[in-house]
Amino acid sequence: MAHLSGISTLRRRILGESSPEPSREATPEKGEELRLVPVSKLKKYTAKKSKRRNGLIFSLGGLFGLLVAAFFANQQDVIPLQGLMDLMNFDSFTDAIPAGIVKDAKDIAQHERDAVNYDSFSVGLHLRLQGIKARHSVIMIPGVISTGLESWGTEEGSRQYFRKRLWGSWSMMRALILDKASWKRHIMLDKITGLDPPGIKLRAAQGFDAADFFIAGYWIWSKVLENLATIGYDPTNAFTAAYDWRLSYANLEVRDQYFTRLKNHIETAYQTSNEKVVLVSHSMGSQVLFYFFHWVESKGHGDGGPDWVDTFVDSWINISGCMLGALKGMPAVLSGEMKDTAQLNAFAMYGLEKFLSKTERAEIFRAMPGISSMLPMGGNAVWGNKTWAPDDRPDQKVSYGTFINFKESNSTRSPSNLTVEESITYLLENSDTWYKDLILRSYSHGVAHTTAEVEDNARDPRKWINPLETRLPLAPHLKIYCFYGIGKSTERSYFYREDLDPQSKLNVTIDTGLTRAEVDHGIIPGEGDGTVSLLSSGYMCTKGWRIKRYNPAGVQVKVYEMPHEPDRFSPRGGPNTGDHVDILGRSSLNDLILRIAGGRGDQIEENLVSNIREYADKVKIYEEE
């Protein structure tokens, strides 16, 4: 799911494991034409392999693995160790940490400083020499979990956290380690309303600081901002539209008036520059923006009318967009697990379960309705049935069509193998009523096979998140650019078993003991960017939005795939990574963003190197006859 892709990398770094993804061959020449910024050869350093550091895993595990990123950050971005000790009241903090963690952290941090680095500003500087400069105002919509959340509550239990970030900072780590119960009360939304619990008030941080770094040293949008600045962008013509990613999309407007504010900012940017804006979204942010397009033109909501998008928006840059959901969102809410937790060794898993059990993790995820917006959409038509899936490989022994598999089906808790469609039904039938009601009133996961259905769905906000049930804006001059990574192993389906733990409140759990053929600790990998499946990031861009009922105005859509070609010595993959989060630092991606923002998007040609068109043609969604 969105920015949890960093977990896999961090887990390998913590445990000293090598990356399972080999470097791919160079990007084809067609793609290289746009890589105008020379990618300098990175200096290579040899370093002794780190000892396994299982002690670090206890802290946050699968869900919170990103926190330890600050230990491994390069340059001077990470908080000085002494300052960190002061910030976190280290005398009490270290009571919860295994001995030796500080020394390990310093050793790893030093290794990262010795690792390769590349100049983030070079892309913008190079394009500036070519005459490219700021033209369109740029508004960025971040992905899931990347926006910091700070406390504004003034009740007694919240005063100690006032204006401190309880998500995306060291304050969060301190609160989680030293007062887990209080942290959970603050981070979880009310289970009935989906809004603030009584006496608690968390709000999304604002400005560029909201999403440039997740935590000190672990950058997200900062490299994009650095390059934008080199061609003339600053707070007067660039803006980060941060939001509370925990909320359902409807509640973003109910509580925070998020879409009203976004509409006003776009209109103001247009009026002050006399140029249409460029919208840049990442991951879940692309779903939020797609919802906004429906909201803004709808009567009784944004009241912009059918021409609003065409009037105010020049381009939509869709980066790693999970347009059909993120498959890993299902195990997250079903059993509090995903690949990153399933592949932990026994010692690390024991520490994680003692600190934050599967039951607790599932409860936290379910009490963040925004996370559930990424449950897979399209059902069996997109993801396959019990014998087939469009992205099955010829030599594959277990079809991706059976999304949740059970090696042994001997009880109602572990039924027969389930497709994606059946898995959602199973999840809702085995969840508390509050969660089932919340999902059913917020989202829809089906397919509209006729134009009449699509037009009817325009009046149903539950459908606005789903591009297979609704259409693109009636904006013939809008341009959409889909940029996403490929070639990194991404979880595609799972093996589950009955959860026999007497202390667990869950029915099933990933069968982490099962490793055979293509099954790795209960996970069956497929194609994608490490977080989002190729079908989700690529289907709508290459095929779905070529179907008339989903794109009646004929909006132009260009696709540019970016193979994952990581530098083995760079902790974040280097300038050619295709990882779901780290792609925001990729040189060629930044080059493309700046060209579009500078009014040169017409220079971009499509670049497809995966099998997405072949897979898309097999999806059982067709033009009307």
Helices and strands as residue ranges (DSSP letters): G 2-5, H 6-15, H 29-32, H 54-57, H 61-64, G 65-72, H 81-88, H 90-93, G 94-96, H 101-114, H 122-129, E 138-141, E 149-151, G 159-161, E 165-167, H 170-178, H 180-187, E 202-204, G 208-210, E 213-215, E 218-219, H 222-230, E 238-240, H 249-256, H 258-273, E 277-282, H 284-297, H 308-312, E 313-319, H 329-335, H 339-342, H 346-355, H 358-366, H 369-372, H 379-383, E 404-406, H 420-429, H 433-442, H 451-457, G 461-463, E 479-486, E 490-498, E 508-510, E 523-526, H 534-542, G 544-546, G 548-550, E 556-563, G 574-576, G 582-585, H 587-597, G 601-603, H 612-618
